[in-house]
Amino acid sequence: MGYKTIEADAIQFQIEADDWEEAIRKTAMPLVKQQKVLPEYVEEMIRVVKTEGPYFVIMKHVAMPHAKAECGALETAVSLATLRNPVYFGHKNDPVKYIICLSSVNGEEHLQNISRIADLLGKEDFFQVLDTTSNKDVVCKFFNQ
Amino acid sequence: MYKFLVACRAGVGSSLILKIKMIQVIEENQLPITIEHTNLDGVAGFDGDVIFTLSDVAEELKAEYPNRYIVGVQNIVDKVQLLKDMQDFLNTRQVD
């Protein structure tokens, strides 16, 4: 308890992105700004899609980009964005409206983040809130309670 | 007890969530299954029964390991489908 999975400034609503690549870059931007990941970590998430496919489109409308820690992760962290216009990854779960970027260097914190996300992804009201709120603290509460 | 492997490319994100959901399904339904977890490098050395992974990774693994029982998951939080996938395998092993 008390541990924060996501910070308010890592959340963005209704961002504009022309394609999946821009969507990942914009979602990950707060992590770069807060020095949770190096810029090359973001490039690695994009490279993975291009070379290995968009496997991290894990359910309808949701992509969860991440890369290996050694590719420029500095801290364990999560960022989230909703998209004004959905983007297409070329995956059965397209179109993608929600993007959650992960970075992991600390196994224990990461596991806590992952289990909270696993919980949230199964909740319909979580997505309803993402669609309707513009209050970052409300979304934080979902993650951090 | 049957041994299932959950695998994905990096082994740090998608497959961890999948593992959590599968363990919930196994416990809720008291299925005779244990779960291991790895990245793709660990697949070759796996000596258990079934490999669960994300749908597009599954296509690749099926080509590489044609004799293995491999399940591709499209929605990693769809516990109803996960239960069905597990029961499908168990049904192949329960001879009446």
gemmi code that builds the backbone of each chain (N, CA, C; Angstrom):
import gemmi

chains = {
    "A": [
        ("MET", (0.841, -1.200, 0.000), (0.000, 0.000, 0.000), (0.870, 1.241, 0.000)),
        ("GLY", (0.338, 2.305, -0.581), (1.104, 3.528, -0.623), (1.992, 3.593, -1.846)),
        ("TYR", (2.295, 2.461, -2.405), (3.130, 2.448, -3.604), (2.311, 2.916, -4.797)),
        ("LYS", (2.918, 3.804, -5.599), (2.185, 4.352, -6.739), (2.590, 3.648, -8.027)),
        ("THR", (1.613, 3.094, -8.715), (1.879, 2.485, -10.018), (2.051, 3.548, -11.085)),
        ("ILE", (1.231, 4.603, -11.016), (1.290, 5.640, -12.058), (1.166, 7.015, -11.425)),
        ("GLU", (1.887, 7.985, -11.992), (1.810, 9.376, -11.536), (0.832, 10.121, -12.453)),
        ("ALA", (0.189, 11.142, -11.910), (-0.807, 11.886, -12.698), (-0.205, 12.442, -13.992)),
        ("ASP", (1.039, 12.912, -13.924), (1.600, 13.513, -15.139), (2.062, 12.474, -16.162)),
        ("ALA", (1.861, 11.195, -15.880), (2.130, 10.159, -16.890), (0.846, 9.747, -17.614)),
        ("ILE", (-0.250, 10.472, -17.315), (-1.547, 10.160, -17.933), (-1.918, 11.261, -18.918)),
        ("GLN", (-2.361, 10.873, -20.102), (-2.797, 11.850, -21.111), (-4.122, 11.372, -21.711)),
        ("PHE", (-5.046, 12.319, -21.886), (-6.348, 11.976, -22.452), (-6.475, 12.478, -23.879)),
        ("GLN", (-7.111, 11.639, -24.724), (-7.522, 12.087, -26.064), (-6.372, 12.687, -26.863)),
        ("ILE", (-5.240, 12.041, -26.846), (-4.112, 12.577, -27.615), (-4.349, 12.339, -29.105)),
        ("GLU", (-3.713, 13.172, -29.910), (-3.846, 13.048, -31.362), (-2.607, 12.353, -31.897)),
        ("ALA", (-2.825, 11.297, -32.661), (-1.706, 10.582, -33.275), (-2.151, 10.090, -34.642)),
        ("ASP", (-1.303, 10.263, -35.630), (-1.647, 9.851, -36.992), (-1.551, 8.345, -37.170)),
        ("ASP", (-0.653, 7.713, -36.407), (-0.466, 6.266, -36.570), (0.037, 5.670, -35.249)),
        ("TRP", (0.205, 4.349, -35.249), (0.566, 3.664, -34.004), (1.921, 4.128, -33.476)),
        ("GLU", (2.798, 4.466, -34.407), (4.143, 4.844, -34.009), (4.116, 6.165, -33.221)),
        ("GLU", (3.392, 7.119, -33.765), (3.259, 8.405, -33.066), (2.518, 8.218, -31.737)),
        ("ALA", (1.552, 7.307, -31.749), (0.787, 7.048, -30.522), (1.697, 6.505, -29.420)),
        ("ILE", (2.601, 5.602, -29.762), (3.532, 5.072, -28.760), (4.480, 6.176, -28.282)),
        ("ARG", (5.027, 6.940, -29.235), (5.947, 8.023, -28.856), (5.299, 8.993, -27.890)),
        ("LYS", (4.062, 9.391, -28.195), (3.389, 10.380, -27.342), (3.030, 9.786, -25.983)),
        ("THR", (2.590, 8.524, -25.976), (2.244, 7.897, -24.696), (3.471, 7.799, -23.804)),
        ("ALA", (4.616, 7.523, -24.421), (5.844, 7.312, -23.643), (6.543, 8.618, -23.271)),
        ("MET", (6.132, 9.718, -23.893), (6.822, 10.995, -23.676), (7.001, 11.364, -22.194)),
        ("PRO", (5.944, 11.227, -21.370), (6.130, 11.570, -19.952), (7.212, 10.721, -19.276)),
        ("LEU", (7.366, 9.485, -19.698), (8.394, 8.627, -19.090), (9.790, 9.139, -19.442)),
        ("VAL", (9.924, 9.651, -20.666), (11.218, 10.209, -21.085), (11.478, 11.502, -20.317)),
        ("LYS", (10.452, 12.355, -20.254), (10.604, 13.643, -19.557), (10.969, 13.466, -18.088)),
        ("GLN", (10.355, 12.462, -17.476), (10.622, 12.229, -16.049), (11.834, 11.333, -15.835)),
        ("GLN", (12.541, 11.074, -16.908), (13.754, 10.250, -16.862), (13.524, 8.869, -16.243)),
        ("LYS", (12.390, 8.298, -16.602), (12.124, 6.908, -16.224), (12.682, 5.964, -17.286)),
        ("VAL", (12.724, 6.467, -18.528), (13.342, 5.698, -19.618), (14.169, 6.645, -20.482)),
        ("LEU", (15.155, 6.078, -21.170), (15.926, 6.852, -22.147), (15.141, 6.894, -23.458)),
        ("PRO", (15.425, 7.906, -24.290), (14.730, 7.974, -25.587), (14.880, 6.685, -26.395)),
        ("GLU", (16.014, 6.000, -26.266), (16.190, 4.777, -27.063), (15.250, 3.650, -26.619)),
        ("TYR", (14.753, 3.730, -25.391), (13.779, 2.731, -24.943), (12.497, 2.843, -25.784)),
        ("VAL", (12.099, 4.092, -26.056), (10.904, 4.332, -26.866), (11.124, 3.788, -28.283)),
        ("GLU", (12.313, 4.055, -28.812), (12.625, 3.560, -30.157), (12.612, 2.036, -30.195)),
        ("GLU", (13.053, 1.419, -29.097), (13.070, -0.042, -29.033), (11.640, -0.614, -29.053)),
        ("MET", (10.722, 0.042, -28.344), (9.328, -0.432, -28.355), (8.782, -0.399, -29.779)),
        ("ILE", (9.161, 0.632, -30.513), (8.693, 0.769, -31.897), (9.384, -0.253, -32.803)),
        ("ARG", (10.677, -0.435, -32.569), (11.428, -1.401, -33.372), (10.840, -2.816, -33.219)),
        ("VAL", (10.462, -3.143, -31.991), (9.908, -4.473, -31.729), (8.673, -4.727, -32.598)),
        ("VAL", (7.817, -3.723, -32.708), (6.618, -3.880, -33.540), (7.020, -4.121, -34.994)),
        ("LYS", (7.998, -3.346, -35.450), (8.382, -3.435, -36.860), (9.054, -4.761, -37.186)),
        ("THR", (9.850, -5.290, -36.266), (10.603, -6.505, -36.590), (9.891, -7.770, -36.111)),
        ("GLU", (9.135, -7.680, -35.012), (8.563, -8.903, -34.439), (7.045, -8.917, -34.429)),
        ("GLY", (6.440, -7.806, -34.832), (4.988, -7.760, -34.874), (4.400, -7.120, -33.631)),
        ("PRO", (3.119, -6.718, -33.728), (2.468, -5.980, -32.646), (1.869, -6.913, -31.599)),
        ("TYR", (2.683, -7.804, -31.054), (2.128, -8.831, -30.157), (1.569, -8.231, -28.881)),
        ("PHE", (2.019, -6.997, -28.536), (1.545, -6.438, -27.265), (0.190, -5.729, -27.370)),
        ("VAL", (-0.532, -5.950, -28.470), (-1.938, -5.520, -28.511), (-2.720, -6.652, -27.831)),
        ("ILE", (-2.849, -6.540, -26.513), (-3.163, -7.698, -25.678), (-4.641, -8.009, -25.550)),
        ("MET", (-5.490, -7.053, -25.907), (-6.930, -7.309, -25.921), (-7.557, -6.252, -26.824)),
        ("LYS", (-8.861, -6.402, -27.076), (-9.552, -5.457, -27.955), (-9.261, -4.017, -27.510)),
        ("HIS", (-8.758, -3.194, -28.419), (-8.554, -1.749, -28.214), (-7.381, -1.370, -27.307)),
        ("VAL", (-6.616, -2.344, -26.804), (-5.562, -2.013, -25.836), (-4.192, -2.505, -26.290)),
        ("ALA", (-3.223, -1.585, -26.332), (-1.828, -1.965, -26.586), (-1.006, -1.664, -25.344)),
        ("MET", (-0.082, -2.559, -25.048), (0.752, -2.375, -23.858), (2.234, -2.481, -24.254)),
        ("PRO", (2.754, -1.433, -24.904), (4.143, -1.506, -25.358), (5.132, -1.581, -24.196)),
        ("HIS", (6.159, -2.370, -24.383), (7.240, -2.457, -23.396), (8.449, -3.059, -24.094)),
        ("ALA", (9.599, -2.926, -23.480), (10.809, -3.526, -24.034), (11.641, -4.074, -22.882)),
        ("LYS", (12.716, -4.737, -23.213), (13.568, -5.294, -22.161), (14.276, -4.171, -21.400)),
        ("ALA", (14.505, -4.411, -20.118), (15.089, -3.388, -19.247), (16.412, -2.864, -19.804)),
        ("GLU", (17.208, -3.733, -20.369), (18.548, -3.323, -20.825), (18.497, -2.401, -22.051)),
        ("CYS", (17.299, -2.159, -22.583), (17.175, -1.289, -23.756), (16.944, 0.173, -23.379)),
        ("GLY", (17.222, 0.546, -22.137), (17.126, 1.954, -21.774), (16.089, 2.273, -20.705)),
        ("ALA", (15.625, 1.262, -19.977), (14.739, 1.515, -18.841), (15.587, 2.018, -17.672)),
        ("LEU", (15.143, 3.093, -17.031), (15.882, 3.650, -15.890), (15.163, 3.383, -14.573)),
        ("GLU", (13.833, 3.413, -14.634), (13.039, 3.141, -13.433), (11.816, 2.305, -13.820)),
        ("THR", (11.235, 1.665, -12.839), (9.992, 0.944, -13.074), (8.859, 1.959, -13.129)),
        ("ALA", (8.116, 1.965, -14.222), (7.107, 3.013, -14.383), (6.032, 2.603, -15.387)),
        ("VAL", (4.924, 3.342, -15.347), (3.798, 3.111, -16.245), (3.309, 4.460, -16.769)),
        ("SER", (2.990, 4.542, -18.058), (2.301, 5.725, -18.574), (1.087, 5.266, -19.369)),
        ("LEU", (0.104, 6.153, -19.475), (-1.141, 5.766, -20.133), (-1.679, 6.911, -20.976)),
        ("ALA", (-2.207, 6.582, -22.147), (-2.870, 7.596, -22.965), (-4.109, 7.006, -23.610)),
        ("THR", (-5.135, 7.856, -23.744), (-6.275, 7.489, -24.583), (-6.132, 8.292, -25.880)),
        ("LEU", (-6.630, 7.735, -26.975), (-6.442, 8.360, -28.279), (-7.743, 9.002, -28.771)),
        ("ARG", (-7.626, 10.202, -29.296), (-8.807, 10.848, -29.886), (-9.299, 10.033, -31.086)),
        ("ASN", (-8.357, 9.664, -31.944), (-8.690, 8.784, -33.064), (-7.910, 7.485, -32.921)),
        ("PRO", (-8.602, 6.359, -32.964), (-7.917, 5.076, -32.795), (-6.844, 4.862, -33.872)),
        ("VAL", (-5.840, 4.054, -33.557), (-4.798, 3.731, -34.536), (-4.817, 2.220, -34.812)),
        ("TYR", (-4.180, 1.845, -35.906), (-4.187, 0.451, -36.343), (-2.774, -0.125, -36.306)),
        ("PHE", (-2.641, -1.251, -35.618), (-1.345, -1.915, -35.514), (-1.214, -3.061, -36.525)),
        ("GLY", (-2.324, -3.391, -37.187), (-2.291, -4.585, -38.012), (-2.455, -5.825, -37.147)),
        ("HIS", (-3.333, -5.739, -36.149), (-3.568, -6.831, -35.213), (-5.066, -7.095, -35.113)),
        ("LYS", (-5.438, -8.315, -34.763), (-6.859, -8.667, -34.643), (-7.595, -7.800, -33.633)),
        ("ASN", (-6.868, -7.266, -32.657), (-7.511, -6.454, -31.620), (-7.612, -4.969, -31.984)),
        ("ASP", (-7.250, -4.614, -33.209), (-7.440, -3.237, -33.697), (-8.918, -2.887, -33.708)),
        ("PRO", (-9.302, -1.610, -33.730), (-8.435, -0.439, -33.569), (-8.067, -0.199, -32.104)),
        ("VAL", (-6.900, 0.386, -31.886), (-6.409, 0.604, -30.522), (-6.766, 2.014, -30.052)),
        ("LYS", (-7.409, 2.065, -28.895), (-7.834, 3.346, -28.313), (-7.089, 3.692, -27.028)),
        ("TYR", (-6.489, 2.670, -26.414), (-5.815, 2.880, -25.127), (-4.398, 2.310, -25.210)),
        ("ILE", (-3.427, 3.100, -24.755), (-2.044, 2.632, -24.779), (-1.455, 2.752, -23.377)),
        ("ILE", (-0.851, 1.658, -22.929), (-0.199, 1.630, -21.617), (1.256, 1.240, -21.834)),
        ("CYS", (2.176, 2.168, -21.557), (3.603, 1.852, -21.713), (4.180, 1.393, -20.375)),
        ("LEU", (5.010, 0.362, -20.436), (5.629, -0.180, -19.229), (7.140, -0.060, -19.306)),
        ("SER", (7.732, 0.176, -18.157), (9.184, 0.076, -18.036), (9.462, -0.657, -16.731)),
        ("SER", (10.412, -1.574, -16.763), (10.659, -2.394, -15.569), (12.141, -2.565, -15.283)),
        ("VAL", (12.571, -2.111, -14.117), (13.936, -2.433, -13.674), (13.911, -3.126, -12.316)),
        ("ASN", (12.819, -2.932, -11.581), (12.692, -3.521, -10.249), (11.583, -4.566, -10.291)),
        ("GLY", (11.969, -5.822, -10.132), (11.027, -6.920, -10.290), (9.824, -6.826, -9.389)),
        ("GLU", (10.062, -6.423, -8.131), (8.964, -6.424, -7.172), (7.936, -5.330, -7.501)),
        ("GLU", (8.444, -4.117, -7.795), (7.542, -3.016, -8.157), (6.810, -3.343, -9.456)),
        ("HIS", (7.555, -3.896, -10.385), (6.960, -4.211, -11.683), (5.827, -5.219, -11.530)),
        ("LEU", (6.048, -6.214, -10.683), (5.027, -7.241, -10.476), (3.768, -6.624, -9.872)),
        ("GLN", (3.989, -5.655, -8.987), (2.846, -4.965, -8.401), (2.099, -4.164, -9.484)),
        ("ASN", (2.871, -3.470, -10.329), (2.247, -2.723, -11.432), (1.442, -3.664, -12.324)),
        ("ILE", (2.071, -4.776, -12.682), (1.446, -5.709, -13.605), (0.169, -6.307, -13.011)),
        ("SER", (0.198, -6.620, -11.725), (-0.995, -7.265, -11.175), (-2.123, -6.248, -11.062)),
        ("ARG", (-1.785, -4.974, -10.800), (-2.829, -3.941, -10.791), (-3.414, -3.756, -12.196)),
        ("ILE", (-2.542, -3.735, -13.190), (-3.023, -3.567, -14.565), (-3.879, -4.767, -14.972)),
        ("ALA", (-3.445, -5.959, -14.595), (-4.211, -7.162, -14.914), (-5.627, -7.052, -14.369)),
        ("ASP", (-5.730, -6.497, -13.180), (-7.017, -6.293, -12.535), (-7.871, -5.284, -13.304)),
        ("LEU", (-7.258, -4.147, -13.625), (-7.984, -3.050, -14.280), (-8.472, -3.441, -15.669)),
        ("LEU", (-7.655, -4.190, -16.398), (-8.025, -4.546, -17.767), (-9.263, -5.432, -17.802)),
        ("GLY", (-9.564, -6.077, -16.701), (-10.753, -6.912, -16.630), (-11.991, -6.149, -16.193)),
        ("LYS", (-11.850, -4.856, -15.922), (-12.972, -4.069, -15.397), (-13.528, -3.135, -16.458)),
        ("GLU", (-14.812, -3.298, -16.773), (-15.407, -2.435, -17.782), (-15.490, -0.989, -17.316)),
        ("ASP", (-15.740, -0.799, -16.018), (-15.909, 0.585, -15.546), (-14.608, 1.371, -15.652)),
        ("PHE", (-13.475, 0.675, -15.655), (-12.197, 1.357, -15.843), (-12.159, 2.036, -17.215)),
        ("PHE", (-12.586, 1.307, -18.235), (-12.561, 1.874, -19.587), (-13.620, 2.958, -19.750)),
        ("GLN", (-14.759, 2.773, -19.079), (-15.783, 3.826, -19.117), (-15.249, 5.125, -18.534)),
        ("VAL", (-14.509, 5.001, -17.434), (-13.925, 6.192, -16.818), (-12.896, 6.817, -17.756)),
        ("LEU", (-12.070, 5.991, -18.374), (-11.066, 6.524, -19.310), (-11.732, 7.295, -20.443)),
        ("ASP", (-12.892, 6.825, -20.883), (-13.588, 7.471, -21.999), (-14.233, 8.791, -21.608)),
        ("THR", (-14.558, 8.940, -20.348), (-15.395, 10.073, -19.979), (-14.706, 11.108, -19.089)),
        ("THR", (-13.699, 10.723, -18.345), (-13.126, 11.677, -17.400), (-12.015, 12.503, -18.053)),
        ("SER", (-11.780, 13.673, -17.470), (-10.588, 14.416, -17.863), (-9.777, 14.709, -16.604)),
        ("ASN", (-10.099, 13.945, -15.566), (-9.445, 14.126, -14.273), (-8.402, 13.026, -14.061)),
        ("LYS", (-7.156, 13.417, -14.113), (-6.081, 12.421, -14.001), (-6.059, 11.735, -12.636)),
        ("ASP", (-6.457, 12.490, -11.611), (-6.422, 11.896, -10.273), (-7.406, 10.739, -10.135)),
        ("VAL", (-8.515, 10.840, -10.868), (-9.500, 9.754, -10.830), (-8.880, 8.470, -11.386)),
        ("VAL", (-8.138, 8.637, -12.481), (-7.492, 7.474, -13.100), (-6.380, 6.948, -12.200)),
        ("CYS", (-5.639, 7.866, -11.591), (-4.583, 7.462, -10.652), (-5.142, 6.579, -9.546)),
        ("LYS", (-6.316, 6.966, -9.051), (-6.912, 6.216, -7.948), (-7.167, 4.763, -8.340)),
        ("PHE", (-7.596, 4.566, -9.599), (-7.820, 3.207, -10.063), (-6.530, 2.381, -9.965)),
        ("PHE", (-5.437, 3.000, -10.350), (-4.161, 2.274, -10.366), (-3.566, 2.113, -8.970)),
        ("ASN", (-3.719, 3.147, -8.155), (-2.912, 3.212, -6.951), (-3.632, 2.768, -5.687)),
        ("GLN", (-4.901, 2.386, -5.820), (-5.609, 2.002, -4.594), (-5.182, 0.627, -4.125)),
    ],
    "B": [
        ("MET", (-1.080, -33.749, -12.291), (-0.844, -32.345, -12.584), (-0.231, -32.174, -13.966)),
        ("TYR", (-0.765, -31.238, -14.706), (-0.182, -30.897, -16.005), (0.602, -29.591, -15.870)),
        ("LYS", (1.645, -29.492, -16.681), (2.523, -28.335, -16.587), (2.327, -27.452, -17.824)),
        ("PHE", (1.914, -26.202, -17.606), (1.722, -25.245, -18.692), (2.825, -24.190, -18.633)),
        ("LEU", (3.223, -23.725, -19.804), (4.196, -22.643, -19.878), (3.525, -21.401, -20.462)),
        ("VAL", (3.724, -20.251, -19.810), (3.276, -18.981, -20.387), (4.516, -18.268, -20.917)),
        ("ALA", (4.477, -17.914, -22.177), (5.667, -17.307, -22.781), (5.282, -16.097, -23.614)),
        ("CYS", (6.137, -15.082, -23.613), (6.033, -14.058, -24.645), (7.428, -13.574, -24.958)),
        ("ARG", (7.538, -12.568, -25.811), (8.865, -12.228, -26.329), (9.814, -11.757, -25.244)),
        ("ALA", (9.426, -10.702, -24.549), (10.323, -10.153, -23.537), (10.154, -10.876, -22.202)),
        ("GLY", (8.942, -11.381, -21.968), (8.686, -12.067, -20.707), (8.471, -11.123, -19.537)),
        ("VAL", (8.211, -9.831, -19.813), (8.059, -8.885, -18.707), (6.686, -8.210, -18.646)),
        ("GLY", (5.889, -8.334, -19.707), (4.644, -7.584, -19.703), (3.435, -8.453, -19.951)),
        ("SER", (3.145, -8.656, -21.223), (1.924, -9.347, -21.619), (1.813, -10.723, -20.979)),
        ("SER", (2.911, -11.467, -20.982), (2.816, -12.842, -20.490), (2.669, -12.883, -18.977)),
        ("LEU", (3.145, -11.844, -18.295), (2.959, -11.811, -16.835), (1.491, -11.611, -16.491)),
        ("ILE", (0.827, -10.736, -17.242), (-0.610, -10.544, -17.010), (-1.363, -11.828, -17.347)),
        ("LEU", (-0.964, -12.435, -18.457), (-1.603, -13.697, -18.844), (-1.428, -14.755, -17.749)),
        ("LYS", (-0.232, -14.795, -17.180), (0.031, -15.770, -16.115), (-0.892, -15.523, -14.912)),
        ("ILE", (-1.032, -14.238, -14.527), (-1.902, -13.906, -13.391), (-3.329, -14.373, -13.662)),
        ("LYS", (-3.826, -14.081, -14.876), (-5.207, -14.455, -15.205), (-5.362, -15.979, -15.250)),
        ("MET", (-4.361, -16.683, -15.772), (-4.463, -18.141, -15.843), (-4.457, -18.760, -14.454)),
        ("ILE", (-3.635, -18.209, -13.564), (-3.603, -18.738, -12.195), (-4.959, -18.525, -11.519)),
        ("GLN", (-5.578, -17.348, -11.780), (-6.915, -17.106, -11.215), (-7.910, -18.156, -11.729)),
        ("VAL", (-7.860, -18.422, -13.030), (-8.796, -19.392, -13.613), (-8.554, -20.783, -13.025)),
        ("ILE", (-7.290, -21.145, -12.891), (-6.940, -22.471, -12.366), (-7.436, -22.625, -10.928)),
        ("GLU", (-7.227, -21.563, -10.124), (-7.656, -21.641, -8.726), (-9.171, -21.646, -8.607)),
        ("GLU", (-9.828, -20.793, -9.393), (-11.284, -20.703, -9.302), (-11.953, -22.013, -9.724)),
        ("ASN", (-11.308, -22.737, -10.630), (-11.927, -23.954, -11.163), (-11.218, -25.224, -10.697)),
        ("GLN", (-10.250, -25.044, -9.830), (-9.489, -26.169, -9.270), (-9.015, -27.135, -10.349)),
        ("LEU", (-8.340, -26.581, -11.347), (-7.833, -27.402, -12.443), (-6.468, -27.994, -12.062)),
        ("PRO", (-6.175, -29.193, -12.550), (-4.905, -29.857, -12.202), (-3.758, -29.345, -13.079)),
        ("ILE", (-3.447, -28.054, -12.945), (-2.463, -27.423, -13.824), (-1.513, -26.563, -12.990)),
        ("THR", (-0.220, -26.672, -13.280), (0.742, -25.721, -12.712), (1.292, -24.852, -13.841)),
        ("ILE", (1.719, -23.643, -13.474), (2.136, -22.672, -14.487), (3.608, -22.293, -14.314)),
        ("GLU", (4.324, -22.312, -15.410), (5.663, -21.725, -15.435), (5.643, -20.548, -16.394)),
        ("HIS", (6.685, -19.720, -16.313), (6.673, -18.479, -17.082), (8.060, -18.213, -17.649)),
        ("THR", (8.135, -17.769, -18.887), (9.443, -17.538, -19.503), (9.333, -16.540, -20.645)),
        ("ASN", (10.475, -16.100, -21.147), (10.458, -15.411, -22.437), (10.667, -16.468, -23.530)),
        ("LEU", (10.754, -16.052, -24.767), (10.790, -17.033, -25.854), (12.017, -17.950, -25.784)),
        ("ASP", (13.090, -17.451, -25.164), (14.305, -18.269, -25.076), (14.071, -19.542, -24.256)),
        ("GLY", (13.074, -19.502, -23.375), (12.850, -20.638, -22.491), (11.956, -21.711, -23.097)),
        ("VAL", (11.400, -21.465, -24.260), (10.425, -22.400, -24.831), (11.089, -23.725, -25.222)),
        ("ALA", (12.280, -23.633, -25.809), (12.941, -24.840, -26.318), (13.183, -25.858, -25.212)),
        ("GLY", (13.513, -25.392, -23.994), (13.852, -26.313, -22.908), (12.658, -26.760, -22.079)),
        ("PHE", (11.452, -26.336, -22.442), (10.264, -26.646, -21.635), (9.869, -28.114, -21.810)),
        ("ASP", (9.686, -28.822, -20.687), (9.392, -30.254, -20.792), (7.954, -30.571, -20.364)),
        ("GLY", (7.097, -29.545, -20.290), (5.726, -29.766, -19.837), (4.752, -30.033, -20.979)),
        ("ASP", (3.473, -29.736, -20.737), (2.416, -30.192, -21.640), (1.933, -29.167, -22.658)),
        ("VAL", (1.737, -27.922, -22.214), (1.087, -26.941, -23.078), (1.803, -25.596, -22.990)),
        ("ILE", (1.864, -24.889, -24.113), (2.431, -23.544, -24.132), (1.324, -22.541, -24.464)),
        ("PHE", (1.126, -21.560, -23.573), (0.192, -20.458, -23.825), (1.005, -19.223, -24.186)),
        ("THR", (0.571, -18.532, -25.246), (1.236, -17.278, -25.603), (0.249, -16.392, -26.353)),
        ("LEU", (0.676, -15.198, -26.746), (-0.217, -14.299, -27.465), (-0.432, -14.804, -28.890)),
        ("SER", (-1.572, -14.422, -29.471), (-2.009, -15.077, -30.698), (-0.982, -15.023, -31.827)),
        ("ASP", (-0.352, -13.856, -32.035), (0.558, -13.807, -33.185), (1.891, -14.494, -32.899)),
        ("VAL", (2.301, -14.506, -31.628), (3.505, -15.269, -31.263), (3.230, -16.761, -31.431)),
        ("ALA", (1.986, -17.154, -31.167), (1.615, -18.572, -31.265), (1.818, -19.103, -32.681)),
        ("GLU", (1.451, -18.280, -33.661), (1.611, -18.719, -35.053), (3.067, -19.075, -35.333)),
        ("GLU", (3.941, -18.215, -34.827), (5.379, -18.421, -35.018), (5.856, -19.692, -34.310)),
        ("LEU", (5.401, -19.865, -33.066), (5.842, -21.028, -32.288), (5.316, -22.328, -32.892)),
        ("LYS", (4.088, -22.265, -33.429), (3.500, -23.476, -34.022), (4.331, -23.930, -35.214)),
        ("ALA", (4.848, -22.951, -35.965), (5.680, -23.294, -37.116), (7.007, -23.889, -36.660)),
        ("GLU", (7.505, -23.356, -35.538), (8.818, -23.786, -35.059), (8.737, -25.118, -34.304)),
        ("TYR", (7.638, -25.318, -33.577), (7.470, -26.539, -32.774), (6.160, -27.224, -33.165)),
        ("PRO", (6.117, -27.834, -34.338), (4.847, -28.373, -34.840), (4.261, -29.491, -33.973)),
        ("ASN", (5.065, -30.122, -33.149), (4.552, -31.229, -32.342), (4.093, -30.821, -30.949)),
        ("ARG", (4.165, -29.539, -30.649), (3.783, -29.106, -29.318), (2.335, -28.618, -29.299)),
        ("TYR", (1.699, -28.731, -28.143), (0.344, -28.210, -27.954), (0.483, -26.729, -27.586)),
        ("ILE", (0.120, -25.849, -28.526), (0.335, -24.414, -28.337), (-1.002, -23.673, -28.453)),
        ("VAL", (-1.267, -22.789, -27.487), (-2.508, -22.020, -27.496), (-2.180, -20.541, -27.685)),
        ("GLY", (-2.815, -19.910, -28.665), (-2.653, -18.473, -28.878), (-3.805, -17.720, -28.242)),
        ("VAL", (-3.504, -16.738, -27.415), (-4.536, -15.997, -26.695), (-4.705, -14.621, -27.327)),
        ("GLN", (-5.950, -14.295, -27.681), (-6.178, -12.987, -28.301), (-6.506, -11.916, -27.264)),
        ("ASN", (-7.233, -12.302, -26.239), (-7.594, -11.342, -25.180), (-7.108, -11.905, -23.854)),
        ("ILE", (-6.049, -11.309, -23.309), (-5.402, -11.927, -22.153), (-6.201, -11.791, -20.862)),
        ("VAL", (-7.269, -10.987, -20.864), (-8.069, -10.925, -19.648), (-9.426, -11.633, -19.796)),
        ("ASP", (-9.623, -12.345, -20.887), (-10.883, -13.071, -21.125), (-10.815, -14.436, -20.434)),
        ("LYS", (-11.252, -14.449, -19.167), (-11.089, -15.663, -18.366), (-12.004, -16.796, -18.841)),
        ("VAL", (-13.117, -16.438, -19.457), (-14.017, -17.475, -19.964), (-13.323, -18.270, -21.076)),
        ("GLN", (-12.694, -17.535, -21.981), (-11.984, -18.192, -23.078), (-10.754, -18.958, -22.555)),
        ("LEU", (-10.058, -18.388, -21.578), (-8.882, -19.073, -21.019), (-9.293, -20.410, -20.404)),
        ("LEU", (-10.423, -20.390, -19.681), (-10.919, -21.629, -19.081), (-11.237, -22.653, -20.170)),
        ("LYS", (-11.879, -22.184, -21.227), (-12.230, -23.086, -22.316), (-10.965, -23.694, -22.946)),
        ("ASP", (-9.969, -22.845, -23.175), (-8.715, -23.330, -23.766), (-8.058, -24.383, -22.880)),
        ("MET", (-8.107, -24.171, -21.568), (-7.494, -25.138, -20.653), (-8.292, -26.436, -20.632)),
        ("GLN", (-9.630, -26.287, -20.620), (-10.471, -27.489, -20.589), (-10.338, -28.288, -21.881)),
        ("ASP", (-10.173, -27.583, -22.998), (-9.976, -28.284, -24.271), (-8.776, -29.211, -24.187)),
        ("PHE", (-7.706, -28.721, -23.589), (-6.530, -29.577, -23.440), (-6.825, -30.728, -22.482)),
        ("LEU", (-7.417, -30.417, -21.330), (-7.675, -31.468, -20.335), (-8.568, -32.560, -20.927)),
        ("ASN", (-9.513, -32.140, -21.784), (-10.400, -33.125, -22.405), (-9.637, -34.100, -23.298)),
        ("THR", (-8.544, -33.641, -23.866), (-7.760, -34.556, -24.710), (-7.034, -35.594, -23.867)),
        ("ARG", (-6.918, -35.340, -22.567), (-6.152, -36.237, -21.694), (-7.040, -37.120, -20.823)),
        ("GLN", (-8.333, -36.825, -20.778), (-9.184, -37.617, -19.897), (-9.945, -38.652, -20.708)),
        ("VAL", (-9.462, -39.894, -20.633), (-10.074, -40.957, -21.421), (-11.095, -41.673, -20.557)),
        ("ASP", (-12.310, -41.762, -21.070), (-13.361, -42.483, -20.329), (-13.483, -43.908, -20.852)),
    ],
}
model = gemmi.Model(1)
for chain_id, residues in chains.items():
    chain = gemmi.Chain(chain_id)
    for i, (resn, *xyz) in enumerate(residues, 1):
        res = gemmi.Residue()
        res.name, res.seqid = resn, gemmi.SeqId(i, " ")
        for name, pos in zip(("N", "CA", "C"), xyz):
            atom = gemmi.Atom()
            atom.name, atom.element = name, gemmi.Element(name[0])
            atom.pos, atom.b_iso = gemmi.Position(*pos), 0.0
            res.add_atom(atom)
        chain.add_residue(res)
    model.add_chain(chain)
structure = gemmi.Structure()
structure.add_model(model)
structure.setup_entities()
